[in-house]
Amino acid sequence: MDDLDLQALQLIQSGDEQGLVDLMERHRKTLFRFVYRFVYNEADAAELTEAAFLKVYQNASRFRPRAKVRTWMFTIAGNLCRDFLRKQHKLQDHFSLQTSVKGEPWLSMQDQFPGNEPAPDANADSKENLQRIETAIDQLPHKLKLPLVYCILEGHSYDECAEIIRANRKTVETRIYRARKLLQQSVQR
């Protein structure tokens, strides 16, 4: 896929919009899911995903093949999310059980729960705990949230994340560890 992505970017650099169409066909869903986990709003996620592809198109001439095209695109999307959230002056605090599970847009988190109905009090406790976790994730600093979302929630590699944040793998591991510790402390309160 890396060769196809590089070819698509070279098409864009030569002025052929088909390269952008190819990139969008291959990466639109994964990029959208990544962005959605930051903003928790479909309309905003769709806009930011489109903005990311527009920036890819506008900045194609600046791409240097030191990193994968896909990594570069996720870097752009992560930066757009960070800027968007800064402009909001607050983090979104809602999350849906309808959110798709990594790599499987037809399978929601709700589908992961067993079919047997739990007791109503257990159901309420579960919803309350999920809400606390969601709120805690939203309140993480961007530099901790990005690796957590990208690697843990989206299932990408630590090495790829390291390329996105322009750091080494150990930094990614440390940030994920710190994010998990902060989440643990937030949820236990």
BAMARDO-907777 format. One line per field, with one value per residue: residue number from 1; residue in one letter; x, y, z of N, C-alpha, C, CB in turn. Coordinates in pm, 1 decimal. Atoms other than C-alpha are relative to their C-alpha. Glycine has a CB too. Layout:
% BAMARDO-907777
num <- c(NUM  ...);
residuo <- c(A  ...);
n_px <- c(X  ...);
n_py <- c(Y  ...);
n_pz <- c(Z  ...);
ca_px <- c(X  ...);
ca_py <- c(Y  ...);
ca_pz <- c(Z  ...);
c_px <- c(X  ...);
c_py <- c(Y  ...);
c_pz <- c(Z  ...);
cb_px <- c(X  ...);
cb_py <- c(Y  ...);
cb_pz <- c(Z  ...);
This chain:
% BAMARDO-907777
num <- c(1  2  3  4  5  6  7  8  9  10  11  12  13  14  15  16  17  18  19  20  21  22  23  24  25  26  27  28  29  30  31  32  33  34  35  36  37  38  39  40  41  42  43  44  45  46  47  48  49  50  51  52  53  54  55  56  57  58  59  60  61  62  63  64  65  66  67  68  69  70  71  72  73  74  75  76  77  78  79  80  81  82  83  84  85  86  87  88  89  90  91  92  93  94  95  96  97  98  99  100  101  102  103  104  105  106  107  108  109  110  111  112  113  114  115  116  117  118  119  120  121  122  123  124  125  126  127  128  129  130  131  132  133  134  135  136  137  138  139  140  141  142  143  144  145  146  147  148  149  150  151  152  153  154  155  156  157  158  159  160  161  162  163  164  165  166  167  168  169  170  171  172  173  174  175  176  177  178  179  180  181  182  183  184  185  186  187  188  189);
residuo <- c(M  D  D  L  D  L  Q  A  L  Q  L  I  Q  S  G  D  E  Q  G  L  V  D  L  M  E  R  H  R  K  T  L  F  R  F  V  Y  R  F  V  Y  N  E  A  D  A  A  E  L  T  E  A  A  F  L  K  V  Y  Q  N  A  S  R  F  R  P  R  A  K  V  R  T  W  M  F  T  I  A  G  N  L  C  R  D  F  L  R  K  Q  H  K  L  Q  D  H  F  S  L  Q  T  S  V  K  G  E  P  W  L  S  M  Q  D  Q  F  P  G  N  E  P  A  P  D  A  N  A  D  S  K  E  N  L  Q  R  I  E  T  A  I  D  Q  L  P  H  K  L  K  L  P  L  V  Y  C  I  L  E  G  H  S  Y  D  E  C  A  E  I  I  R  A  N  R  K  T  V  E  T  R  I  Y  R  A  R  K  L  L  Q  Q  S  V  Q  R);
n_px <- c(82.8  -86.8  -34.6  119.5  16.3  -105.2  38.6  112.4  -52.7  -73.9  102.2  43.8  -109.8  -3.5  122.2  109.5  85.7  29.8  -81.0  75.5  113.3  -54.6  -31.4  125.0  64.6  -73.1  -22.1  105.9  66.1  -88.9  -29.2  121.8  11.8  -104.3  43.2  121.8  -36.0  -44.1  103.1  126.0  111.7  -13.9  -10.7  -133.4  -98.5  5.5  -64.4  -143.7  -55.6  -9.5  -106.9  -127.5  -28.0  -30.3  -138.5  -86.1  -2.7  -68.5  -138.8  -62.0  -136.0  -89.2  -23.2  -130.4  22.7  -64.9  105.4  103.8  103.9  107.1  -45.2  6.5  141.4  46.6  -61.5  81.4  130.7  -20.8  -21.0  129.5  81.6  -52.9  38.1  145.5  34.9  -45.4  97.1  124.1  -24.5  42.9  4.5  133.3  8.3  95.0  -53.5  112.5  -26.0  11.4  -131.2  -44.5  -119.5  -110.1  -6.4  125.2  101.3  132.6  6.5  -10.0  -42.0  117.1  5.9  -98.7  55.7  80.0  141.7  79.5  19.5  -44.2  94.3  5.7  -100.1  -130.3  1.6  -20.9  -139.3  -82.8  10.6  -67.7  -144.2  -38.3  2.2  -117.4  -117.5  7.0  -32.9  -142.8  -75.4  14.5  -73.8  -144.8  -71.6  -10.3  -119.9  27.0  120.4  -27.6  -51.5  99.0  103.7  -57.5  -53.8  83.1  137.8  4.0  -77.0  -117.8  -125.9  -71.4  -100.6  68.4  36.0  -124.5  -24.1  98.1  -30.8  -142.8  -70.1  -37.2  98.7  2.9  84.5  138.2  30.7  9.0  121.8  114.5  -4.2  47.2  143.0  72.4  -5.8  93.4  135.5  25.2  22.0  126.7  114.0  7.7  46.8);
n_py <- c(-119.7  -117.1  -36.5  -59.2  -133.0  -85.8  -26.3  -93.6  -131.7  -48.3  -48.2  -130.5  -94.4  -33.7  -72.1  92.9  15.4  141.6  43.3  -30.8  92.8  129.6  -6.7  -8.3  131.5  93.2  -41.6  -85.8  58.6  6.8  -137.0  -50.4  60.1  -61.0  -136.4  7.5  30.5  -125.1  -102.9  63.1  -61.5  45.9  -111.7  -59.0  98.3  0.3  -124.3  7.4  99.8  -68.6  -100.0  72.8  35.8  -124.2  -35.6  95.1  -45.9  -129.6  9.1  119.5  -31.5  -7.7  132.8  63.9  141.7  51.7  72.8  51.5  -97.3  20.2  -61.8  -144.3  -37.9  4.8  -115.0  -116.1  12.9  -21.6  -143.9  -66.6  29.7  -79.1  -139.2  -8.5  8.1  -125.0  -103.8  27.8  -39.1  106.4  128.7  59.9  100.1  106.8  116.7  85.9  143.4  31.4  -20.5  125.8  63.2  -18.7  78.8  64.0  -104.7  56.8  57.7  -106.7  42.8  59.9  138.3  77.6  43.7  121.7  -19.3  13.1  -129.7  -7.4  -62.2  -144.0  -75.1  27.1  -75.6  -140.3  -12.1  15.4  -124.5  -103.7  24.3  -31.7  -145.8  -52.3  30.5  -87.0  -135.1  -1.2  1.0  -132.8  -100.4  22.1  -93.7  49.0  81.5  132.8  52.3  46.5  137.6  91.9  22.3  57.3  135.3  88.4  4.6  25.2  120.8  -20.1  35.2  -103.1  -58.5  -93.0  -114.1  -73.1  -82.5  -108.7  -102.2  -32.5  40.2  140.7  97.0  -6.2  -115.0  44.5  92.1  -78.7  -82.2  89.5  39.6  -114.6  -17.4  105.0  -33.1  -110.5  54.1  82.2  -91.1  -71.8  91.5  46.6  -106.9);
n_pz <- c(0.0  -5.8  136.6  60.2  -59.4  55.0  139.0  -4.0  -35.7  117.6  93.7  -50.4  23.3  143.0  31.8  29.5  -117.5  -21.1  -113.4  -121.6  -1.8  -41.4  -143.4  -74.5  3.5  -86.6  -138.7  -54.1  -117.0  -116.6  -41.4  -63.5  -134.1  -82.3  -30.3  -80.8  -138.9  -62.8  -8.5  -38.9  70.4  138.2  93.9  -16.2  46.6  146.6  45.5  -26.0  91.7  128.8  -11.4  2.7  139.5  70.7  -34.2  71.8  138.6  8.2  -44.3  59.0  46.8  -116.8  -56.2  20.6  -31.7  -121.3  -70.5  88.4  34.1  -98.2  -124.0  24.3  -1.5  -138.4  -67.1  38.1  -66.9  -143.7  -21.6  18.8  -119.2  -111.1  22.0  -14.3  -141.9  -63.6  33.7  -72.4  -139.3  -89.5  66.8  9.1  -104.7  23.8  68.0  31.5  11.7  141.9  59.7  59.0  -53.6  93.6  120.5  34.0  -16.2  -18.9  -134.2  -99.1  -132.7  -62.9  45.6  -72.4  -126.5  15.6  24.8  -121.9  -63.9  -138.8  -93.1  25.1  -75.0  62.6  124.1  -35.6  -42.7  118.8  75.6  -77.5  12.7  136.7  12.1  -70.2  82.6  117.7  -44.6  -34.2  126.2  59.9  -76.1  10.7  86.6  137.5  21.6  -55.3  62.8  135.1  0.9  -56.0  101.4  121.3  -21.5  -80.8  48.0  144.1  28.3  84.1  -66.1  -75.3  88.9  88.4  -83.7  -24.8  118.4  2.8  -100.5  17.5  -121.3  9.2  -49.6  -146.6  -34.1  20.3  -109.3  -123.4  3.9  -18.0  -141.4  -78.6  28.9  -73.1  -143.5  -22.6  13.1  -118.9  -113.6  21.7  -14.6  -138.0  -89.3);
ca_px <- c(0.0  290.5  390.7  32.8  14.9  343.9  225.7  -96.9  97.0  321.2  8.0  -108.6  233.8  204.8  -138.4  -353.4  -646.2  -690.2  -409.8  -622.2  -921.8  -706.1  -580.0  -931.3  -1065.3  -793.9  -780.8  -1105.5  -1263.9  -958.9  -878.4  -1240.3  -1245.2  -919.1  -1053.0  -1390.0  -1221.3  -1085.5  -1395.2  -1682.0  -1902.5  -1969.2  -2016.4  -1696.8  -1506.9  -1626.4  -1518.6  -1179.7  -1125.5  -1202.3  -970.4  -694.4  -727.4  -734.8  -409.3  -259.3  -351.6  -227.1  99.2  181.4  487.1  628.3  611.3  948.7  954.0  1123.0  792.6  502.0  235.3  -20.2  182.2  207.6  -170.5  -236.4  7.2  -190.8  -521.2  -383.6  -267.3  -606.1  -777.7  -550.5  -616.4  -991.0  -1007.9  -804.4  -1050.9  -1339.0  -1186.2  -1327.1  -1317.8  -1628.2  -1761.0  -1990.5  -1920.8  -2150.8  -2168.9  -2244.0  -1879.2  -1729.2  -1464.8  -1122.1  -1113.6  -1477.0  -1719.1  -2020.5  -1939.1  -2011.4  -1881.8  -2235.4  -2211.6  -1921.4  -2140.1  -2306.7  -2670.0  -2792.8  -2938.8  -2755.9  -2941.8  -3058.3  -2825.3  -2527.8  -2628.6  -2642.2  -2304.4  -2156.7  -2285.8  -2156.5  -1812.1  -1799.6  -1892.4  -1616.0  -1361.3  -1477.8  -1456.7  -1111.9  -989.0  -1127.2  -943.8  -603.6  -346.0  -314.7  37.8  -93.9  -429.1  -289.8  -73.2  -349.4  -612.3  -383.3  -219.2  -459.4  -802.8  -722.4  -470.1  -181.3  181.9  392.2  657.5  408.4  287.8  648.2  680.9  364.6  472.6  834.9  969.2  1109.0  916.4  1009.5  843.1  523.1  535.4  592.1  307.1  67.7  177.8  122.0  -217.0  -325.2  -209.3  -402.0  -709.7  -678.2  -652.3  -946.7  -1171.7  -1088.1  -1193.1);
ca_py <- c(0.0  233.4  220.4  293.0  586.0  724.6  687.9  866.7  1149.9  1175.9  1206.5  1493.1  1657.5  1642.9  1809.6  1499.1  1498.2  1122.2  1078.2  1247.6  1034.1  721.4  831.6  915.6  577.5  395.4  604.5  798.2  554.8  506.8  877.1  961.1  714.4  857.7  1214.8  1114.3  977.8  1326.5  1534.8  1288.6  1461.7  1315.1  1647.1  1794.7  1472.7  1475.3  1838.3  1777.4  1467.6  1668.9  1944.3  1687.7  1563.6  1921.8  1991.4  1673.7  1802.2  2156.4  2044.7  1743.7  1922.1  1951.6  1579.0  1413.7  1032.9  1005.3  880.0  688.6  892.2  743.3  858.2  1207.2  1217.1  1111.8  1380.3  1641.5  1509.0  1502.5  1862.4  1969.5  1795.3  1965.7  2306.6  2242.6  2144.3  2447.5  2669.5  2502.4  2602.3  2285.5  1918.9  1739.7  1513.2  1273.7  933.1  686.6  313.5  327.1  421.6  164.7  -78.2  -39.8  -158.9  -271.9  17.8  -215.8  -336.9  -92.5  -102.7  -189.1  -508.0  -617.8  -659.3  -997.2  -1035.7  -1128.6  -823.6  -724.6  -613.7  -250.7  -133.4  -303.0  -141.0  202.2  145.1  34.9  345.2  566.3  403.0  433.5  800.4  862.2  691.3  888.1  1215.4  1127.0  1047.2  1377.5  1565.9  1415.6  1657.3  1627.2  1487.1  1195.0  1157.6  1121.4  813.0  655.8  701.5  613.3  303.9  167.7  263.3  253.1  -33.2  124.2  50.3  240.9  293.5  456.8  680.3  774.3  897.0  1104.4  1279.5  1297.9  1113.2  771.3  457.4  491.0  834.0  681.0  401.9  652.6  878.1  585.2  469.7  821.0  845.9  514.1  623.1  950.6  762.5  518.6  803.5  989.8  686.3  585.9  922.1);
ca_pz <- c(0.0  68.3  -297.8  -404.8  -162.9  -289.3  -649.2  -561.2  -399.9  -705.6  -920.7  -699.5  -727.1  -1106.6  -1089.4  -1135.2  -890.6  -938.9  -685.5  -420.0  -514.1  -473.6  -130.3  -17.9  -128.4  66.0  383.2  429.8  677.5  899.1  899.3  982.5  1276.3  1406.9  1389.4  1535.5  1847.5  1908.6  1845.5  1913.0  1659.9  1315.2  1138.7  1284.4  1213.6  852.2  810.1  968.0  754.9  443.0  564.7  616.2  259.0  133.1  319.5  171.6  -173.0  -108.1  53.7  -165.7  -303.5  49.2  122.2  163.1  157.2  496.7  635.3  488.1  312.1  552.0  852.5  704.5  655.2  1015.9  1131.9  941.2  1081.1  1437.9  1407.3  1272.9  1566.0  1815.4  1660.2  1644.0  2009.6  2111.5  1929.7  2108.6  2447.2  2588.3  2509.4  2391.9  2664.2  2490.1  2348.0  2184.6  2220.2  1849.3  1786.6  1554.4  1668.6  1508.5  1151.8  1151.6  1086.5  1090.4  1443.8  1724.6  2079.5  2186.4  1979.2  2195.3  2503.6  2562.1  2461.3  2810.7  2975.6  3294.7  3601.8  3573.9  3851.3  3682.1  3354.9  3520.2  3687.5  3356.2  3177.1  3457.1  3444.3  3065.2  3088.0  3344.4  3118.9  2815.3  3005.3  3136.3  2782.9  2657.2  2931.9  2853.9  2715.5  2336.6  2356.6  2567.9  2394.3  2041.5  2115.1  2327.2  2056.9  1766.9  1917.8  2177.1  2046.2  1673.4  1690.8  1500.0  1578.0  1828.6  1559.9  1324.2  1607.2  1680.9  1322.8  1356.0  1674.7  1559.6  1859.8  1935.7  2027.2  2394.6  2404.5  2263.7  2521.6  2801.4  2689.1  2666.7  3012.4  3152.0  2978.1  3129.0  3475.1  3447.8  3329.0  3616.5  3868.2  3711.5  3710.4  4067.9  4211.2);
c_px <- c(86.5  39.0  -117.5  -23.0  102.3  -30.1  -114.0  48.9  79.7  -96.4  -48.1  106.6  9.3  -128.6  -119.1  -80.5  -36.5  81.2  -71.2  -119.1  47.0  30.4  -127.1  -70.8  66.4  -3.7  -113.2  -59.9  91.3  33.9  -120.8  -13.3  100.8  -43.5  -122.0  32.0  56.8  -116.3  -137.7  -122.7  17.7  19.1  138.6  107.9  3.2  69.3  151.1  68.0  16.1  112.7  136.6  35.5  29.7  143.7  98.9  15.4  82.2  149.0  73.6  143.4  100.0  33.8  138.1  -13.9  82.9  -97.9  -97.6  -101.0  -112.3  35.1  -9.3  -144.8  -55.9  60.6  -81.4  -134.5  12.4  19.6  -129.5  -92.0  44.8  -42.1  -150.1  -39.4  46.5  -98.9  -131.0  8.0  -56.3  -1.4  -143.4  -8.0  -108.0  59.9  -117.6  41.8  -15.2  131.8  51.6  130.1  107.1  -5.5  -131.3  -115.8  -140.9  -19.7  19.8  48.0  -114.8  -11.7  97.1  -52.6  -85.3  -148.0  -86.2  -7.5  51.0  -109.8  1.5  105.5  139.5  11.2  26.9  144.4  93.6  -0.7  74.5  151.7  49.9  5.9  121.2  126.8  4.6  40.0  147.7  86.3  -5.2  86.0  151.4  63.7  19.1  119.6  -13.4  -118.3  29.5  59.0  -100.9  -106.1  57.3  42.8  -99.3  -142.0  -10.7  86.2  118.5  127.0  61.3  101.2  -62.6  -40.0  123.1  34.0  -93.0  37.9  146.9  78.9  40.5  -108.2  -14.0  -87.9  -147.1  -41.9  -21.0  -128.8  -125.4  -7.8  -55.1  -149.2  -82.0  -1.6  -98.1  -144.4  -38.1  -30.1  -134.1  -119.9  -17.3  -52.0  -145.5);
c_py <- c(125.0  46.7  66.3  141.1  97.6  34.2  100.8  140.7  59.7  48.8  139.4  105.2  41.4  68.8  -88.5  -26.3  -145.0  -55.5  24.0  -94.6  -137.1  -2.3  1.0  -135.4  -96.2  37.8  79.7  -56.5  -0.5  139.7  60.5  -55.3  61.2  139.7  -2.1  -26.7  122.1  94.0  -52.3  67.6  -33.4  113.9  64.6  -94.3  -4.7  123.5  -5.5  -102.5  60.9  102.6  -66.4  -37.6  123.5  43.6  -95.0  46.3  128.9  -9.5  -120.4  26.9  5.1  -136.7  -51.2  -144.8  -56.1  -84.8  -53.8  111.0  -7.2  67.5  151.4  48.5  -1.0  114.2  126.0  -3.7  24.2  146.4  78.5  -23.3  84.8  145.8  20.9  1.4  123.9  112.3  -18.3  44.8  -99.0  -128.4  -49.9  -110.5  -103.7  -104.4  -92.3  -145.4  -44.1  22.1  -133.0  -48.5  5.5  -97.5  -63.0  97.9  -53.5  -55.5  111.8  -56.3  -70.1  -147.6  -90.5  -53.0  -124.6  32.3  -11.1  135.2  -2.9  61.4  150.7  80.2  -22.6  77.8  148.1  23.4  -5.5  128.3  113.5  -15.2  35.1  151.0  62.4  -24.3  92.2  143.6  11.3  -0.5  137.7  104.3  -21.0  109.8  -63.3  -93.2  -140.1  -66.1  -57.9  -141.0  -101.9  -33.4  -76.1  -145.2  -92.9  -10.8  -33.7  -118.5  15.4  -27.5  119.8  70.1  102.3  126.3  86.1  89.5  120.5  111.0  41.8  -23.4  -146.2  -88.2  7.8  116.5  -37.0  -90.7  75.7  81.9  -85.5  -46.1  113.2  23.2  -103.1  28.0  112.3  -47.8  -81.3  88.4  71.1  -88.9  -44.9  106.7  -11.6);
c_pz <- c(0.0  -140.2  -70.3  52.6  -57.0  -145.6  -6.1  32.2  -116.3  -107.9  41.6  -29.2  -146.9  -45.7  -31.3  127.2  27.3  117.2  132.0  14.1  48.6  150.0  83.8  3.6  97.7  147.2  63.9  128.4  122.4  50.5  71.6  142.1  96.6  44.8  92.1  146.9  72.7  24.2  38.7  -59.8  -147.6  -98.8  7.8  -51.5  -152.1  -56.8  16.6  -89.8  -139.1  0.6  -5.7  -143.6  -84.4  27.2  -67.9  -144.2  -14.8  30.2  -57.4  -44.1  115.2  58.8  -38.4  44.7  115.8  79.4  -103.5  -26.6  103.8  133.7  -10.7  6.6  142.1  82.1  -27.6  72.8  150.1  32.2  -17.2  120.1  118.2  -13.3  18.5  146.9  76.5  -25.7  74.7  146.1  101.1  -80.3  -2.9  104.6  -24.3  -92.8  -25.1  -4.2  -144.8  -73.5  -51.9  63.3  -107.0  -117.1  -44.6  18.8  22.3  141.0  102.0  132.3  70.8  -38.4  74.5  132.9  -22.3  -12.4  124.7  69.0  143.8  86.1  -22.2  77.0  -57.5  -129.8  26.7  43.0  -119.5  -83.0  70.7  -11.3  -139.3  -19.5  69.0  -82.0  -121.4  34.7  31.3  -126.2  -64.2  68.9  -3.8  -84.6  -138.6  -19.1  61.2  -71.4  -138.7  -0.6  53.8  -104.6  -118.9  20.1  69.8  -55.7  -148.7  -42.1  -93.1  80.4  73.5  -90.6  -94.6  76.6  27.3  -118.5  -1.7  97.2  -2.9  128.7  -17.1  62.5  151.8  47.2  -13.8  115.0  131.1  3.3  17.7  145.0  87.8  -21.1  77.2  150.0  32.3  -10.0  123.0  121.1  -13.8  28.0  144.1  96.2  29.1);
cb_px <- c(-93.8  125.4  45.3  -123.0  13.4  137.9  -40.9  -104.5  88.5  91.0  -120.0  -29.5  132.5  23.1  24.6  54.7  -125.8  29.2  133.6  -48.1  -65.0  127.3  84.1  -91.7  4.3  142.5  122.6  -109.8  -45.4  129.1  39.4  -124.2  20.5  133.8  -32.2  -92.7  101.5  104.7  -9.9  -11.9  -6.4  -120.7  -109.3  26.3  -31.7  -146.3  -55.7  25.6  -90.5  -132.8  -14.3  -7.1  -118.1  -98.2  20.4  -58.6  -143.2  -64.0  4.8  -82.4  0.5  -63.2  -108.2  115.6  27.6  53.7  -73.1  -69.4  -55.7  -25.5  144.1  62.2  -81.4  35.1  146.6  -21.9  -60.4  119.8  106.3  -68.0  8.9  153.4  41.8  -68.5  61.2  139.6  -25.9  -32.2  -58.9  -140.4  92.3  -29.0  -23.9  -129.6  113.5  -61.9  -94.9  -109.4  99.2  18.1  -27.7  131.6  98.3  -21.0  -0.1  -24.2  107.3  -135.1  49.4  -127.7  28.2  122.2  -83.1  22.8  -46.3  60.1  -148.4  130.4  35.6  -136.7  -3.3  19.0  -134.2  -96.6  35.5  -48.9  -147.7  -43.7  32.5  -98.1  -129.8  13.2  -1.7  -141.6  -82.8  35.2  -56.1  -144.4  -46.9  30.2  138.0  10.5  122.1  -27.9  -105.3  94.8  127.6  -65.9  -60.4  118.9  127.6  -4.3  -67.1  44.4  -88.3  2.5  99.5  71.1  70.4  -123.9  -63.2  115.8  -18.4  -139.8  -35.7  16.5  -89.3  135.7  39.5  143.8  33.5  -15.4  112.5  121.8  -7.8  10.0  145.7  78.4  -27.4  63.6  143.9  25.2  -11.3  121.3  114.5  -7.5  17.7  135.6  27.8);
cb_py <- c(0.4  -31.1  -122.7  -87.3  -7.1  -68.8  -130.5  -45.0  -9.8  -111.5  -99.1  -6.7  -61.5  -126.2  89.0  -133.4  81.0  -80.7  71.8  146.7  -11.3  -31.9  124.8  105.9  -58.0  -8.8  80.2  19.0  -142.5  -76.3  86.5  -37.4  -152.6  7.3  76.8  -109.2  -113.8  68.9  70.2  -0.6  156.4  -80.4  104.8  34.2  -139.8  -5.9  119.9  -34.3  -126.0  68.1  80.1  -127.2  -76.7  111.1  -2.8  -144.9  22.4  97.8  -5.5  -49.1  133.8  86.0  -98.2  74.3  -80.8  115.6  91.3  -125.3  -26.0  -151.5  -42.8  35.0  -94.4  -135.7  19.2  3.5  -139.5  -79.4  53.4  -50.2  -149.9  -10.7  44.3  -117.1  -125.6  40.0  0.9  -149.1  135.8  29.7  -101.8  -55.9  66.3  55.4  -70.9  40.2  -80.5  84.0  62.0  15.8  -146.8  -14.8  -104.6  -126.0  88.6  -108.9  -112.7  71.2  119.8  76.3  -6.4  83.1  112.7  -94.1  -98.5  -107.2  39.8  82.0  -34.8  51.4  -39.9  -151.8  -18.0  42.4  -110.5  -118.6  37.9  -6.0  -146.2  -63.2  56.8  -65.2  -148.0  -2.1  38.2  -121.4  -107.0  43.2  -0.3  -139.4  39.2  117.3  70.5  9.6  109.5  96.2  -7.6  61.0  134.3  82.9  7.6  49.5  131.9  123.0  -99.0  143.7  -54.5  -61.5  -110.0  -66.7  -47.4  -97.7  -82.8  -53.2  -51.2  146.4  20.6  -24.4  -142.7  14.9  121.3  -73.8  -103.3  92.7  77.5  -121.7  -36.1  126.7  -12.6  -137.3  41.1  113.1  -86.8  -91.5  103.9  53.0  -121.9  -46.7  134.9);
cb_pz <- c(120.7  81.9  -77.9  27.8  153.0  11.3  -70.5  103.8  126.0  -56.6  -6.2  152.4  44.7  -83.2  -114.4  -58.6  -17.2  -128.1  -0.3  -1.6  -141.1  -79.9  31.1  -61.7  -142.0  -44.5  6.6  -103.7  -31.0  -34.8  -121.9  -83.8  -7.3  -77.8  -130.1  -53.8  3.8  -86.5  -130.2  149.2  24.4  -39.3  28.7  147.5  56.5  -48.7  76.8  146.3  -5.8  -34.2  130.5  88.9  -60.0  41.4  153.3  5.5  -50.7  95.3  149.7  -119.2  -74.5  107.1  -47.2  79.3  -120.4  87.6  104.3  61.6  -143.5  21.4  32.9  -137.2  -89.1  63.5  -46.6  -153.6  -25.6  48.9  -96.8  -128.8  36.4  5.9  -139.5  -72.0  62.2  -51.9  -149.2  -6.7  25.8  62.9  69.8  -144.8  130.5  -58.3  83.8  -132.0  90.9  -63.6  102.0  -150.5  45.0  72.3  18.2  85.2  -120.5  -101.8  18.6  17.8  82.9  -40.1  -147.5  23.7  65.2  117.9  -100.2  95.1  -3.2  11.6  148.2  35.2  148.0  -26.2  -71.7  112.3  99.9  -84.3  -20.2  147.8  31.4  -99.7  59.7  139.5  -45.2  -59.6  122.6  88.7  -97.5  4.2  142.9  -61.2  62.6  -96.4  58.7  151.1  -10.3  -69.7  82.0  125.9  -46.8  -45.4  81.8  144.0  26.4  -74.5  -56.1  -57.4  -102.6  123.3  -80.5  -62.9  132.7  27.7  -127.9  33.4  138.7  -45.2  128.3  68.8  -41.6  56.6  -90.0  -135.9  16.1  13.6  -132.5  -94.8  42.8  -37.3  -152.3  -26.8  41.3  -100.8  -126.1  29.5  10.0  -143.2  -90.3  45.3  -58.9);
